Amino acid sequence: MRRLQIDRVTTPIGEALLVADGGRLCALEFEGSEERLARSLALRYGQVELAETSDPCGFGAAIRAYFAGELRAIDTIP
């Protein structure tokens, strides 16, 4: 079973769910798309465990900065 990190980020257009794997952002979906997110992760990884993590790898902070107007904040997200 693959363990992935998940965080919920409040944005001006709704809550975003971001999933990180080994220092990389591997999924970003918005609230209401949890089933699609689960299917996508299952297709890519098989069985996964999602570990609630606050700001994994700084990705949450980068997404927040992007929505605050710092458009280049997400340029370094792998």
N, C-alpha and C positions, 0 to 999 in steps of 0.2 A: 504494500500500500504506500502510495506517495503522499508525503505530508507537505501541504502548501500553506502559506500564510494568507489570511484574508483580513481586510480592514474596510471599514465603512467611512466614507468621506462625504461630508455635507457640502453640496455645491449649490449655486444659484438655480440650477435646473433640476435639482433632486439629489437624493442620496446615491452616491456611486459606490459600487463594490469593486475593490481592486484586489487582485490575487497575485502574489509573488511566489516565485520558485527560484531558489538559489541565487538571489540577487538580481533577478530579472522580473519585470512585470509581464505576467503571462495572460492576464485577463482583466478587462475593465468593462463592467456592465452597470446599468442604472437600475435603481429600485424597480421592482416589478418584473425583472428579467432573470430571477433566480433559477427558474427551471431551465432556461436556455443556457445560463452559466454552468449549471450542473451537467447538462448534456455535453456541452463543449469540453469541459474538463475531463469528463469520462471518456470521450472519444480520443482525447490527446494523451491522457495519462492512465486510463483504466480506473481502478478504485483509488479514491483520494480521501485524505483526511484534511479538513480545513481548520487550521488553528487561528483563532482570533488573535490578532497581533496589532498593536498600536503603531502605526506609521512604519511598516516594514521597509527597510532600506531607504527611508526618507521619501518614498514614493507618494505617500499621502500629503506630505508637506509640499511636494512639487506640484501635485494636482491642485491643492488649495491655492498656491501661488499663481498658477496658470489662470484659474478662475478669478483671481484678484487683479488680473491684468498683466501679469508678468508672463507673456506668451512664450518666452524662451526657457521658462522654468522646466519644461518637460523635455527639452532637447537632449538631455543627458540620460534619460531613462532608457535602460537597455530592454 
